[in-house]
Amino acid sequence: MKEKGFEEMLEELEEIVQTLEKEDLNLDESIKKFEQGMKIAKDCNKKIDEAEKRITILLNDDGEMKEKDFSVQE
């Protein structure tokens, strides 16, 4: 089974929000949609955290390009 991408999860989350705002759901349905949305939001945050860890900044040091971890600050 293919893992969902960030954009796909975000679209699904937006659909859930729209459903909760527009639909006349009973309490149980609303809670299920809310729980589903919270799980997706958590997964989106996890993907963002993973992406931040992989980002590198290229620095020009005496004409030589070096990579530096995004999270490392000088």
CHARMM internal coordinates of N, CA and C (Angstrom, degrees):
IC EDIT
DIST 1 N 1 CA 1.4535
DIST 1 CA 1 C 1.5288
ANGL 1 N 1 CA 1 C 109.51
DIST 1 C 2 N 1.3108
ANGL 1 CA 1 C 2 N 116.90
DIHE 1 N 1 CA 1 C 2 N 128.56
DIST 2 N 2 CA 1.4602
ANGL 1 C 2 N 2 CA 122.61
DIHE 1 CA 1 C 2 N 2 CA -177.79
DIST 2 CA 2 C 1.5270
ANGL 2 N 2 CA 2 C 110.71
DIHE 1 C 2 N 2 CA 2 C -75.94
DIST 2 C 3 N 1.3258
ANGL 2 CA 2 C 3 N 115.34
DIHE 2 N 2 CA 2 C 3 N 135.91
DIST 3 N 3 CA 1.4600
ANGL 2 C 3 N 3 CA 120.73
DIHE 2 CA 2 C 3 N 3 CA 177.96
DIST 3 CA 3 C 1.5319
ANGL 3 N 3 CA 3 C 109.03
DIHE 2 C 3 N 3 CA 3 C -73.85
DIST 3 C 4 N 1.3292
ANGL 3 CA 3 C 4 N 115.75
DIHE 3 N 3 CA 3 C 4 N 138.47
DIST 4 N 4 CA 1.4583
ANGL 3 C 4 N 4 CA 120.22
DIHE 3 CA 3 C 4 N 4 CA 179.78
DIST 4 CA 4 C 1.5218
ANGL 4 N 4 CA 4 C 110.46
DIHE 3 C 4 N 4 CA 4 C -70.36
DIST 4 C 5 N 1.3138
ANGL 4 CA 4 C 5 N 115.31
DIHE 4 N 4 CA 4 C 5 N 143.82
DIST 5 N 5 CA 1.4513
ANGL 4 C 5 N 5 CA 120.93
DIHE 4 CA 4 C 5 N 5 CA 176.48
DIST 5 CA 5 C 1.5164
ANGL 5 N 5 CA 5 C 110.87
DIHE 4 C 5 N 5 CA 5 C -81.72
DIST 5 C 6 N 1.3151
ANGL 5 CA 5 C 6 N 115.84
DIHE 5 N 5 CA 5 C 6 N 165.62
DIST 6 N 6 CA 1.4644
ANGL 5 C 6 N 6 CA 121.79
DIHE 5 CA 5 C 6 N 6 CA -178.32
DIST 6 CA 6 C 1.5243
ANGL 6 N 6 CA 6 C 111.35
DIHE 5 C 6 N 6 CA 6 C -57.76
DIST 6 C 7 N 1.3307
ANGL 6 CA 6 C 7 N 116.54
DIHE 6 N 6 CA 6 C 7 N -47.09
DIST 7 N 7 CA 1.4567
ANGL 6 C 7 N 7 CA 120.58
DIHE 6 CA 6 C 7 N 7 CA -177.06
DIST 7 CA 7 C 1.5300
ANGL 7 N 7 CA 7 C 111.24
DIHE 6 C 7 N 7 CA 7 C -63.46
DIST 7 C 8 N 1.3246
ANGL 7 CA 7 C 8 N 116.23
DIHE 7 N 7 CA 7 C 8 N -39.58
DIST 8 N 8 CA 1.4632
ANGL 7 C 8 N 8 CA 120.76
DIHE 7 CA 7 C 8 N 8 CA 178.81
DIST 8 CA 8 C 1.5349
ANGL 8 N 8 CA 8 C 110.67
DIHE 7 C 8 N 8 CA 8 C -64.96
DIST 8 C 9 N 1.3238
ANGL 8 CA 8 C 9 N 116.55
DIHE 8 N 8 CA 8 C 9 N -41.77
DIST 9 N 9 CA 1.4632
ANGL 8 C 9 N 9 CA 120.15
DIHE 8 CA 8 C 9 N 9 CA 178.14
DIST 9 CA 9 C 1.5242
ANGL 9 N 9 CA 9 C 110.97
DIHE 8 C 9 N 9 CA 9 C -65.95
DIST 9 C 10 N 1.3305
ANGL 9 CA 9 C 10 N 116.38
DIHE 9 N 9 CA 9 C 10 N -38.76
DIST 10 N 10 CA 1.4532
ANGL 9 C 10 N 10 CA 120.59
DIHE 9 CA 9 C 10 N 10 CA 179.94
DIST 10 CA 10 C 1.5299
ANGL 10 N 10 CA 10 C 110.81
DIHE 9 C 10 N 10 CA 10 C -64.93
DIST 10 C 11 N 1.3212
ANGL 10 CA 10 C 11 N 116.91
DIHE 10 N 10 CA 10 C 11 N -40.69
DIST 11 N 11 CA 1.4686
ANGL 10 C 11 N 11 CA 120.80
DIHE 10 CA 10 C 11 N 11 CA 176.72
DIST 11 CA 11 C 1.5282
ANGL 11 N 11 CA 11 C 110.92
DIHE 10 C 11 N 11 CA 11 C -62.43
DIST 11 C 12 N 1.3202
ANGL 11 CA 11 C 12 N 116.06
DIHE 11 N 11 CA 11 C 12 N -42.38
DIST 12 N 12 CA 1.4636
ANGL 11 C 12 N 12 CA 120.52
DIHE 11 CA 11 C 12 N 12 CA 178.61
DIST 12 CA 12 C 1.5277
ANGL 12 N 12 CA 12 C 110.68
DIHE 11 C 12 N 12 CA 12 C -62.96
DIST 12 C 13 N 1.3252
ANGL 12 CA 12 C 13 N 116.40
DIHE 12 N 12 CA 12 C 13 N -40.11
DIST 13 N 13 CA 1.4555
ANGL 12 C 13 N 13 CA 121.28
DIHE 12 CA 12 C 13 N 13 CA 177.81
DIST 13 CA 13 C 1.5280
ANGL 13 N 13 CA 13 C 110.86
DIHE 12 C 13 N 13 CA 13 C -64.00
DIST 13 C 14 N 1.3256
ANGL 13 CA 13 C 14 N 116.99
DIHE 13 N 13 CA 13 C 14 N -41.45
DIST 14 N 14 CA 1.4620
ANGL 13 C 14 N 14 CA 121.10
DIHE 13 CA 13 C 14 N 14 CA 178.03
DIST 14 CA 14 C 1.5320
ANGL 14 N 14 CA 14 C 111.21
DIHE 13 C 14 N 14 CA 14 C -62.99
DIST 14 C 15 N 1.3329
ANGL 14 CA 14 C 15 N 116.70
DIHE 14 N 14 CA 14 C 15 N -39.03
DIST 15 N 15 CA 1.4630
ANGL 14 C 15 N 15 CA 120.80
DIHE 14 CA 14 C 15 N 15 CA 177.57
DIST 15 CA 15 C 1.5263
ANGL 15 N 15 CA 15 C 110.86
DIHE 14 C 15 N 15 CA 15 C -63.17
DIST 15 C 16 N 1.3216
ANGL 15 CA 15 C 16 N 116.66
DIHE 15 N 15 CA 15 C 16 N -40.72
DIST 16 N 16 CA 1.4643
ANGL 15 C 16 N 16 CA 121.02
DIHE 15 CA 15 C 16 N 16 CA 179.05
DIST 16 CA 16 C 1.5259
ANGL 16 N 16 CA 16 C 110.10
DIHE 15 C 16 N 16 CA 16 C -63.45
DIST 16 C 17 N 1.3216
ANGL 16 CA 16 C 17 N 116.75
DIHE 16 N 16 CA 16 C 17 N -43.69
DIST 17 N 17 CA 1.4642
ANGL 16 C 17 N 17 CA 121.02
DIHE 16 CA 16 C 17 N 17 CA 179.31
DIST 17 CA 17 C 1.5288
ANGL 17 N 17 CA 17 C 109.78
DIHE 16 C 17 N 17 CA 17 C -61.36
DIST 17 C 18 N 1.3261
ANGL 17 CA 17 C 18 N 116.95
DIHE 17 N 17 CA 17 C 18 N -45.86
DIST 18 N 18 CA 1.4582
ANGL 17 C 18 N 18 CA 120.54
DIHE 17 CA 17 C 18 N 18 CA 178.88
DIST 18 CA 18 C 1.5229
ANGL 18 N 18 CA 18 C 111.34
DIHE 17 C 18 N 18 CA 18 C -61.24
DIST 18 C 19 N 1.3260
ANGL 18 CA 18 C 19 N 116.78
DIHE 18 N 18 CA 18 C 19 N -41.35
DIST 19 N 19 CA 1.4618
ANGL 18 C 19 N 19 CA 120.96
DIHE 18 CA 18 C 19 N 19 CA 178.56
DIST 19 CA 19 C 1.5192
ANGL 19 N 19 CA 19 C 110.52
DIHE 18 C 19 N 19 CA 19 C -62.40
DIST 19 C 20 N 1.3091
ANGL 19 CA 19 C 20 N 116.86
DIHE 19 N 19 CA 19 C 20 N -44.26
DIST 20 N 20 CA 1.4613
ANGL 19 C 20 N 20 CA 120.32
DIHE 19 CA 19 C 20 N 20 CA 179.71
DIST 20 CA 20 C 1.5230
ANGL 20 N 20 CA 20 C 111.59
DIHE 19 C 20 N 20 CA 20 C -65.25
DIST 20 C 21 N 1.3302
ANGL 20 CA 20 C 21 N 117.24
DIHE 20 N 20 CA 20 C 21 N -34.13
DIST 21 N 21 CA 1.4653
ANGL 20 C 21 N 21 CA 120.98
DIHE 20 CA 20 C 21 N 21 CA -179.20
DIST 21 CA 21 C 1.5275
ANGL 21 N 21 CA 21 C 112.76
DIHE 20 C 21 N 21 CA 21 C -77.43
DIST 21 C 22 N 1.3294
ANGL 21 CA 21 C 22 N 117.64
DIHE 21 N 21 CA 21 C 22 N -36.17
DIST 22 N 22 CA 1.4610
ANGL 21 C 22 N 22 CA 121.30
DIHE 21 CA 21 C 22 N 22 CA -171.38
DIST 22 CA 22 C 1.5203
ANGL 22 N 22 CA 22 C 114.55
DIHE 21 C 22 N 22 CA 22 C -101.45
DIST 22 C 23 N 1.3097
ANGL 22 CA 22 C 23 N 116.71
DIHE 22 N 22 CA 22 C 23 N -35.26
DIST 23 N 23 CA 1.4628
ANGL 22 C 23 N 23 CA 120.67
DIHE 22 CA 22 C 23 N 23 CA -174.10
DIST 23 CA 23 C 1.5202
ANGL 23 N 23 CA 23 C 110.85
DIHE 22 C 23 N 23 CA 23 C -77.46
DIST 23 C 24 N 1.3244
ANGL 23 CA 23 C 24 N 113.72
DIHE 23 N 23 CA 23 C 24 N 152.17
DIST 24 N 24 CA 1.4502
ANGL 23 C 24 N 24 CA 120.30
DIHE 23 CA 23 C 24 N 24 CA 174.90
DIST 24 CA 24 C 1.5285
ANGL 24 N 24 CA 24 C 107.09
DIHE 23 C 24 N 24 CA 24 C -97.43
DIST 24 C 25 N 1.3301
ANGL 24 CA 24 C 25 N 115.68
DIHE 24 N 24 CA 24 C 25 N 76.58
DIST 25 N 25 CA 1.4559
ANGL 24 C 25 N 25 CA 121.64
DIHE 24 CA 24 C 25 N 25 CA -177.25
DIST 25 CA 25 C 1.5258
ANGL 25 N 25 CA 25 C 110.50
DIHE 24 C 25 N 25 CA 25 C -88.52
DIST 25 C 26 N 1.3241
ANGL 25 CA 25 C 26 N 115.74
DIHE 25 N 25 CA 25 C 26 N 148.66
DIST 26 N 26 CA 1.4604
ANGL 25 C 26 N 26 CA 117.62
DIHE 25 CA 25 C 26 N 26 CA 173.16
DIST 26 CA 26 C 1.5302
ANGL 26 N 26 CA 26 C 108.12
DIHE 25 C 26 N 26 CA 26 C -75.84
DIST 26 C 27 N 1.3027
ANGL 26 CA 26 C 27 N 116.18
DIHE 26 N 26 CA 26 C 27 N 174.04
DIST 27 N 27 CA 1.4664
ANGL 26 C 27 N 27 CA 120.98
DIHE 26 CA 26 C 27 N 27 CA -174.67
DIST 27 CA 27 C 1.5248
ANGL 27 N 27 CA 27 C 111.82
DIHE 26 C 27 N 27 CA 27 C -60.38
DIST 27 C 28 N 1.3336
ANGL 27 CA 27 C 28 N 117.60
DIHE 27 N 27 CA 27 C 28 N -45.66
DIST 28 N 28 CA 1.4638
ANGL 27 C 28 N 28 CA 120.58
DIHE 27 CA 27 C 28 N 28 CA -179.08
DIST 28 CA 28 C 1.5272
ANGL 28 N 28 CA 28 C 112.05
DIHE 27 C 28 N 28 CA 28 C -61.45
DIST 28 C 29 N 1.3373
ANGL 28 CA 28 C 29 N 116.93
DIHE 28 N 28 CA 28 C 29 N -43.04
DIST 29 N 29 CA 1.4697
ANGL 28 C 29 N 29 CA 120.64
DIHE 28 CA 28 C 29 N 29 CA 178.72
DIST 29 CA 29 C 1.5203
ANGL 29 N 29 CA 29 C 110.70
DIHE 28 C 29 N 29 CA 29 C -64.56
DIST 29 C 30 N 1.3314
ANGL 29 CA 29 C 30 N 115.78
DIHE 29 N 29 CA 29 C 30 N -41.35
DIST 30 N 30 CA 1.4705
ANGL 29 C 30 N 30 CA 120.15
DIHE 29 CA 29 C 30 N 30 CA 179.37
DIST 30 CA 30 C 1.5186
ANGL 30 N 30 CA 30 C 110.99
DIHE 29 C 30 N 30 CA 30 C -62.58
DIST 30 C 31 N 1.3146
ANGL 30 CA 30 C 31 N 116.78
DIHE 30 N 30 CA 30 C 31 N -42.25
DIST 31 N 31 CA 1.4657
ANGL 30 C 31 N 31 CA 120.59
DIHE 30 CA 30 C 31 N 31 CA -179.94
DIST 31 CA 31 C 1.5235
ANGL 31 N 31 CA 31 C 110.50
DIHE 30 C 31 N 31 CA 31 C -65.22
DIST 31 C 32 N 1.3376
ANGL 31 CA 31 C 32 N 117.28
DIHE 31 N 31 CA 31 C 32 N -42.01
DIST 32 N 32 CA 1.4626
ANGL 31 C 32 N 32 CA 120.42
DIHE 31 CA 31 C 32 N 32 CA 178.36
DIST 32 CA 32 C 1.5249
ANGL 32 N 32 CA 32 C 111.13
DIHE 31 C 32 N 32 CA 32 C -61.80
DIST 32 C 33 N 1.3419
ANGL 32 CA 32 C 33 N 116.91
DIHE 32 N 32 CA 32 C 33 N -43.53
DIST 33 N 33 CA 1.4708
ANGL 32 C 33 N 33 CA 120.36
DIHE 32 CA 32 C 33 N 33 CA 178.15
DIST 33 CA 33 C 1.5217
ANGL 33 N 33 CA 33 C 110.79
DIHE 32 C 33 N 33 CA 33 C -63.99
DIST 33 C 34 N 1.3465
ANGL 33 CA 33 C 34 N 116.41
DIHE 33 N 33 CA 33 C 34 N -41.30
DIST 34 N 34 CA 1.4561
ANGL 33 C 34 N 34 CA 120.74
DIHE 33 CA 33 C 34 N 34 CA 179.19
DIST 34 CA 34 C 1.5241
ANGL 34 N 34 CA 34 C 110.56
DIHE 33 C 34 N 34 CA 34 C -62.07
DIST 34 C 35 N 1.3377
ANGL 34 CA 34 C 35 N 117.18
DIHE 34 N 34 CA 34 C 35 N -46.03
DIST 35 N 35 CA 1.4636
ANGL 34 C 35 N 35 CA 121.08
DIHE 34 CA 34 C 35 N 35 CA 178.80
DIST 35 CA 35 C 1.5242
ANGL 35 N 35 CA 35 C 110.92
DIHE 34 C 35 N 35 CA 35 C -61.14
DIST 35 C 36 N 1.3316
ANGL 35 CA 35 C 36 N 116.72
DIHE 35 N 35 CA 35 C 36 N -42.12
DIST 36 N 36 CA 1.4584
ANGL 35 C 36 N 36 CA 121.36
DIHE 35 CA 35 C 36 N 36 CA 178.20
DIST 36 CA 36 C 1.5280
ANGL 36 N 36 CA 36 C 110.14
DIHE 35 C 36 N 36 CA 36 C -61.59
DIST 36 C 37 N 1.3201
ANGL 36 CA 36 C 37 N 116.35
DIHE 36 N 36 CA 36 C 37 N -43.59
DIST 37 N 37 CA 1.4607
ANGL 36 C 37 N 37 CA 120.95
DIHE 36 CA 36 C 37 N 37 CA 178.69
DIST 37 CA 37 C 1.5139
ANGL 37 N 37 CA 37 C 112.71
DIHE 36 C 37 N 37 CA 37 C -63.99
DIST 37 C 38 N 1.3254
ANGL 37 CA 37 C 38 N 117.38
DIHE 37 N 37 CA 37 C 38 N -39.35
DIST 38 N 38 CA 1.4626
ANGL 37 C 38 N 38 CA 120.73
DIHE 37 CA 37 C 38 N 38 CA 178.98
DIST 38 CA 38 C 1.5214
ANGL 38 N 38 CA 38 C 110.96
DIHE 37 C 38 N 38 CA 38 C -65.68
DIST 38 C 39 N 1.3271
ANGL 38 CA 38 C 39 N 118.14
DIHE 38 N 38 CA 38 C 39 N -38.26
DIST 39 N 39 CA 1.4645
ANGL 38 C 39 N 39 CA 121.14
DIHE 38 CA 38 C 39 N 39 CA 177.96
DIST 39 CA 39 C 1.5264
ANGL 39 N 39 CA 39 C 110.05
DIHE 38 C 39 N 39 CA 39 C -65.05
DIST 39 C 40 N 1.3229
ANGL 39 CA 39 C 40 N 116.64
DIHE 39 N 39 CA 39 C 40 N -43.35
DIST 40 N 40 CA 1.4655
ANGL 39 C 40 N 40 CA 120.40
DIHE 39 CA 39 C 40 N 40 CA 179.30
DIST 40 CA 40 C 1.5263
ANGL 40 N 40 CA 40 C 110.19
DIHE 39 C 40 N 40 CA 40 C -64.28
DIST 40 C 41 N 1.3376
ANGL 40 CA 40 C 41 N 117.12
DIHE 40 N 40 CA 40 C 41 N -42.76
DIST 41 N 41 CA 1.4679
ANGL 40 C 41 N 41 CA 120.63
DIHE 40 CA 40 C 41 N 41 CA 178.91
DIST 41 CA 41 C 1.5286
ANGL 41 N 41 CA 41 C 110.75
DIHE 40 C 41 N 41 CA 41 C -60.68
DIST 41 C 42 N 1.3278
ANGL 41 CA 41 C 42 N 116.68
DIHE 41 N 41 CA 41 C 42 N -40.22
DIST 42 N 42 CA 1.4657
ANGL 41 C 42 N 42 CA 120.94
DIHE 41 CA 41 C 42 N 42 CA 177.87
DIST 42 CA 42 C 1.5286
ANGL 42 N 42 CA 42 C 110.48
DIHE 41 C 42 N 42 CA 42 C -63.87
DIST 42 C 43 N 1.3339
ANGL 42 CA 42 C 43 N 116.55
DIHE 42 N 42 CA 42 C 43 N -42.67
DIST 43 N 43 CA 1.4688
ANGL 42 C 43 N 43 CA 120.57
DIHE 42 CA 42 C 43 N 43 CA 178.41
DIST 43 CA 43 C 1.5321
ANGL 43 N 43 CA 43 C 111.16
DIHE 42 C 43 N 43 CA 43 C -64.70
DIST 43 C 44 N 1.3444
ANGL 43 CA 43 C 44 N 117.15
DIHE 43 N 43 CA 43 C 44 N -37.97
DIST 44 N 44 CA 1.4730
ANGL 43 C 44 N 44 CA 120.79
DIHE 43 CA 43 C 44 N 44 CA 177.11
DIST 44 CA 44 C 1.5257
ANGL 44 N 44 CA 44 C 110.46
DIHE 43 C 44 N 44 CA 44 C -63.06
DIST 44 C 45 N 1.3213
ANGL 44 CA 44 C 45 N 116.66
DIHE 44 N 44 CA 44 C 45 N -44.36
DIST 45 N 45 CA 1.4659
ANGL 44 C 45 N 45 CA 120.29
DIHE 44 CA 44 C 45 N 45 CA 178.39
DIST 45 CA 45 C 1.5237
ANGL 45 N 45 CA 45 C 111.23
DIHE 44 C 45 N 45 CA 45 C -61.80
DIST 45 C 46 N 1.3170
ANGL 45 CA 45 C 46 N 117.00
DIHE 45 N 45 CA 45 C 46 N -37.69
DIST 46 N 46 CA 1.4643
ANGL 45 C 46 N 46 CA 120.98
DIHE 45 CA 45 C 46 N 46 CA 178.12
DIST 46 CA 46 C 1.5261
ANGL 46 N 46 CA 46 C 110.22
DIHE 45 C 46 N 46 CA 46 C -63.60
DIST 46 C 47 N 1.3361
ANGL 46 CA 46 C 47 N 117.03
DIHE 46 N 46 CA 46 C 47 N -42.89
DIST 47 N 47 CA 1.4655
ANGL 46 C 47 N 47 CA 120.46
DIHE 46 CA 46 C 47 N 47 CA 178.64
DIST 47 CA 47 C 1.5301
ANGL 47 N 47 CA 47 C 110.96
DIHE 46 C 47 N 47 CA 47 C -63.83
DIST 47 C 48 N 1.3279
ANGL 47 CA 47 C 48 N 116.99
DIHE 47 N 47 CA 47 C 48 N -39.54
DIST 48 N 48 CA 1.4699
ANGL 47 C 48 N 48 CA 120.89
DIHE 47 CA 47 C 48 N 48 CA 178.26
DIST 48 CA 48 C 1.5286
ANGL 48 N 48 CA 48 C 109.82
DIHE 47 C 48 N 48 CA 48 C -63.45
DIST 48 C 49 N 1.3312
ANGL 48 CA 48 C 49 N 116.97
DIHE 48 N 48 CA 48 C 49 N -44.45
DIST 49 N 49 CA 1.4685
ANGL 48 C 49 N 49 CA 120.65
DIHE 48 CA 48 C 49 N 49 CA 178.52
DIST 49 CA 49 C 1.5283
ANGL 49 N 49 CA 49 C 111.04
DIHE 48 C 49 N 49 CA 49 C -60.39
DIST 49 C 50 N 1.3303
ANGL 49 CA 49 C 50 N 116.37
DIHE 49 N 49 CA 49 C 50 N -42.66
DIST 50 N 50 CA 1.4642
ANGL 49 C 50 N 50 CA 120.20
DIHE 49 CA 49 C 50 N 50 CA 179.03
DIST 50 CA 50 C 1.5252
ANGL 50 N 50 CA 50 C 111.00
DIHE 49 C 50 N 50 CA 50 C -63.52
DIST 50 C 51 N 1.3286
ANGL 50 CA 50 C 51 N 116.56
DIHE 50 N 50 CA 50 C 51 N -40.49
DIST 51 N 51 CA 1.4649
ANGL 50 C 51 N 51 CA 120.63
DIHE 50 CA 50 C 51 N 51 CA -179.89
DIST 51 CA 51 C 1.5246
ANGL 51 N 51 CA 51 C 110.86
DIHE 50 C 51 N 51 CA 51 C -65.14
DIST 51 C 52 N 1.3310
ANGL 51 CA 51 C 52 N 116.65
DIHE 51 N 51 CA 51 C 52 N -42.00
DIST 52 N 52 CA 1.4637
ANGL 51 C 52 N 52 CA 120.52
DIHE 51 CA 51 C 52 N 52 CA 179.50
DIST 52 CA 52 C 1.5253
ANGL 52 N 52 CA 52 C 111.49
DIHE 51 C 52 N 52 CA 52 C -60.71
DIST 52 C 53 N 1.3155
ANGL 52 CA 52 C 53 N 116.72
DIHE 52 N 52 CA 52 C 53 N -35.70
DIST 53 N 53 CA 1.4588
ANGL 52 C 53 N 53 CA 120.38
DIHE 52 CA 52 C 53 N 53 CA 179.99
DIST 53 CA 53 C 1.5173
ANGL 53 N 53 CA 53 C 111.43
DIHE 52 C 53 N 53 CA 53 C -69.00
DIST 53 C 54 N 1.3381
ANGL 53 CA 53 C 54 N 116.93
DIHE 53 N 53 CA 53 C 54 N -26.40
DIST 54 N 54 CA 1.4623
ANGL 53 C 54 N 54 CA 120.15
DIHE 53 CA 53 C 54 N 54 CA -176.97
DIST 54 CA 54 C 1.5315
ANGL 54 N 54 CA 54 C 113.07
DIHE 53 C 54 N 54 CA 54 C -90.79
DIST 54 C 55 N 1.3041
ANGL 54 CA 54 C 55 N 116.57
DIHE 54 N 54 CA 54 C 55 N -14.20
DIST 55 N 55 CA 1.4714
ANGL 54 C 55 N 55 CA 119.54
DIHE 54 CA 54 C 55 N 55 CA -177.37
DIST 55 CA 55 C 1.5232
ANGL 55 N 55 CA 55 C 110.43
DIHE 54 C 55 N 55 CA 55 C -70.46
DIST 55 C 56 N 1.2857
ANGL 55 CA 55 C 56 N 115.21
DIHE 55 N 55 CA 55 C 56 N 134.76
DIST 56 N 56 CA 1.4637
ANGL 55 C 56 N 56 CA 119.19
DIHE 55 CA 55 C 56 N 56 CA 174.41
DIST 56 CA 56 C 1.5247
ANGL 56 N 56 CA 56 C 108.82
DIHE 55 C 56 N 56 CA 56 C -124.47
DIST 56 C 57 N 1.2924
ANGL 56 CA 56 C 57 N 114.00
DIHE 56 N 56 CA 56 C 57 N 153.16
DIST 57 N 57 CA 1.4622
ANGL 56 C 57 N 57 CA 120.91
DIHE 56 CA 56 C 57 N 57 CA 177.58
DIST 57 CA 57 C 1.5202
ANGL 57 N 57 CA 57 C 108.01
DIHE 56 C 57 N 57 CA 57 C -109.48
DIST 57 C 58 N 1.3100
ANGL 57 CA 57 C 58 N 114.84
DIHE 57 N 57 CA 57 C 58 N 127.74
DIST 58 N 58 CA 1.4649
ANGL 57 C 58 N 58 CA 118.58
DIHE 57 CA 57 C 58 N 58 CA 177.29
DIST 58 CA 58 C 1.5305
ANGL 58 N 58 CA 58 C 109.10
DIHE 57 C 58 N 58 CA 58 C -86.51
DIST 58 C 59 N 1.2813
ANGL 58 CA 58 C 59 N 114.74
DIHE 58 N 58 CA 58 C 59 N 128.70
DIST 59 N 59 CA 1.4604
ANGL 58 C 59 N 59 CA 120.42
DIHE 58 CA 58 C 59 N 59 CA 179.97
DIST 59 CA 59 C 1.5214
ANGL 59 N 59 CA 59 C 110.06
DIHE 58 C 59 N 59 CA 59 C -115.58
DIST 59 C 60 N 1.2930
ANGL 59 CA 59 C 60 N 115.82
DIHE 59 N 59 CA 59 C 60 N 141.60
DIST 60 N 60 CA 1.4515
ANGL 59 C 60 N 60 CA 120.59
DIHE 59 CA 59 C 60 N 60 CA 176.82
DIST 60 CA 60 C 1.5203
ANGL 60 N 60 CA 60 C 108.00
DIHE 59 C 60 N 60 CA 60 C -94.96
DIST 60 C 61 N 1.3311
ANGL 60 CA 60 C 61 N 116.16
DIHE 60 N 60 CA 60 C 61 N 110.94
DIST 61 N 61 CA 1.4605
ANGL 60 C 61 N 61 CA 122.14
DIHE 60 CA 60 C 61 N 61 CA -177.41
DIST 61 CA 61 C 1.5196
ANGL 61 N 61 CA 61 C 108.53
DIHE 60 C 61 N 61 CA 61 C -120.83
DIST 61 C 62 N 1.3362
ANGL 61 CA 61 C 62 N 117.08
DIHE 61 N 61 CA 61 C 62 N 102.28
DIST 62 N 62 CA 1.4644
ANGL 61 C 62 N 62 CA 122.58
DIHE 61 CA 61 C 62 N 62 CA -178.54
DIST 62 CA 62 C 1.5251
ANGL 62 N 62 CA 62 C 111.80
DIHE 61 C 62 N 62 CA 62 C 54.57
DIST 62 C 63 N 1.3280
ANGL 62 CA 62 C 63 N 117.02
DIHE 62 N 62 CA 62 C 63 N 44.08
DIST 63 N 63 CA 1.4528
ANGL 62 C 63 N 63 CA 121.57
DIHE 62 CA 62 C 63 N 63 CA 178.14
DIST 63 CA 63 C 1.5137
ANGL 63 N 63 CA 63 C 114.18
DIHE 62 C 63 N 63 CA 63 C 79.82
DIST 63 C 64 N 1.3116
ANGL 63 CA 63 C 64 N 116.93
DIHE 63 N 63 CA 63 C 64 N -1.70
DIST 64 N 64 CA 1.4608
ANGL 63 C 64 N 64 CA 121.19
DIHE 63 CA 63 C 64 N 64 CA -178.97
DIST 64 CA 64 C 1.5326
ANGL 64 N 64 CA 64 C 109.18
DIHE 63 C 64 N 64 CA 64 C -109.54
DIST 64 C 65 N 1.3178
ANGL 64 CA 64 C 65 N 116.24
DIHE 64 N 64 CA 64 C 65 N 131.02
DIST 65 N 65 CA 1.4556
ANGL 64 C 65 N 65 CA 120.39
DIHE 64 CA 64 C 65 N 65 CA 179.83
DIST 65 CA 65 C 1.5218
ANGL 65 N 65 CA 65 C 109.07
DIHE 64 C 65 N 65 CA 65 C -84.05
DIST 65 C 66 N 1.3289
ANGL 65 CA 65 C 66 N 116.35
DIHE 65 N 65 CA 65 C 66 N 131.48
DIST 66 N 66 CA 1.4567
ANGL 65 C 66 N 66 CA 121.91
DIHE 65 CA 65 C 66 N 66 CA 177.58
DIST 66 CA 66 C 1.5277
ANGL 66 N 66 CA 66 C 108.27
DIHE 65 C 66 N 66 CA 66 C -127.52
DIST 66 C 67 N 1.3259
ANGL 66 CA 66 C 67 N 115.12
DIHE 66 N 66 CA 66 C 67 N 149.75
DIST 67 N 67 CA 1.4547
ANGL 66 C 67 N 67 CA 119.84
DIHE 66 CA 66 C 67 N 67 CA 176.08
DIST 67 CA 67 C 1.5113
ANGL 67 N 67 CA 67 C 109.39
DIHE 66 C 67 N 67 CA 67 C -96.73
DIST 67 C 68 N 1.3319
ANGL 67 CA 67 C 68 N 114.77
DIHE 67 N 67 CA 67 C 68 N 144.05
DIST 68 N 68 CA 1.4456
ANGL 67 C 68 N 68 CA 120.92
DIHE 67 CA 67 C 68 N 68 CA 178.70
DIST 68 CA 68 C 1.5194
ANGL 68 N 68 CA 68 C 107.89
DIHE 67 C 68 N 68 CA 68 C -136.56
DIST 68 C 69 N 1.3141
ANGL 68 CA 68 C 69 N 117.65
DIHE 68 N 68 CA 68 C 69 N 136.61
DIST 69 N 69 CA 1.4593
ANGL 68 C 69 N 69 CA 120.92
DIHE 68 CA 68 C 69 N 69 CA 178.46
DIST 69 CA 69 C 1.5254
ANGL 69 N 69 CA 69 C 109.48
DIHE 68 C 69 N 69 CA 69 C -59.89
DIST 69 C 70 N 1.3109
ANGL 69 CA 69 C 70 N 115.51
DIHE 69 N 69 CA 69 C 70 N 139.65
DIST 70 N 70 CA 1.4601
ANGL 69 C 70 N 70 CA 122.34
DIHE 69 CA 69 C 70 N 70 CA 179.70
DIST 70 CA 70 C 1.5201
ANGL 70 N 70 CA 70 C 111.09
DIHE 69 C 70 N 70 CA 70 C -59.37
DIST 70 C 71 N 1.3214
ANGL 70 CA 70 C 71 N 116.39
DIHE 70 N 70 CA 70 C 71 N -38.43
DIST 71 N 71 CA 1.4581
ANGL 70 C 71 N 71 CA 120.90
DIHE 70 CA 70 C 71 N 71 CA -174.73
DIST 71 CA 71 C 1.5243
ANGL 71 N 71 CA 71 C 113.56
DIHE 70 C 71 N 71 CA 71 C -75.05
DIST 71 C 72 N 1.3229
ANGL 71 CA 71 C 72 N 117.89
DIHE 71 N 71 CA 71 C 72 N -15.23
DIST 72 N 72 CA 1.4548
ANGL 71 C 72 N 72 CA 122.09
DIHE 71 CA 71 C 72 N 72 CA -179.02
DIST 72 CA 72 C 1.5223
ANGL 72 N 72 CA 72 C 108.87
DIHE 71 C 72 N 72 CA 72 C -85.27
DIST 72 C 73 N 1.3296
ANGL 72 CA 72 C 73 N 115.70
DIHE 72 N 72 CA 72 C 73 N 123.90
DIST 73 N 73 CA 1.4631
ANGL 72 C 73 N 73 CA 119.24
DIHE 72 CA 72 C 73 N 73 CA 179.59
DIST 73 CA 73 C 1.5170
ANGL 73 N 73 CA 73 C 109.06
DIHE 72 C 73 N 73 CA 73 C -118.36
DIST 73 C 74 N 1.3015
ANGL 73 CA 73 C 74 N 115.38
DIHE 73 N 73 CA 73 C 74 N 141.93
DIST 74 N 74 CA 1.4737
ANGL 73 C 74 N 74 CA 120.34
DIHE 73 CA 73 C 74 N 74 CA 179.41
DIST 74 CA 74 C 1.4916
ANGL 74 N 74 CA 74 C 110.39
DIHE 73 C 74 N 74 CA 74 C -102.57
END
COOR INIT
IC SEED 1 N 1 CA 1 C
IC BUILD
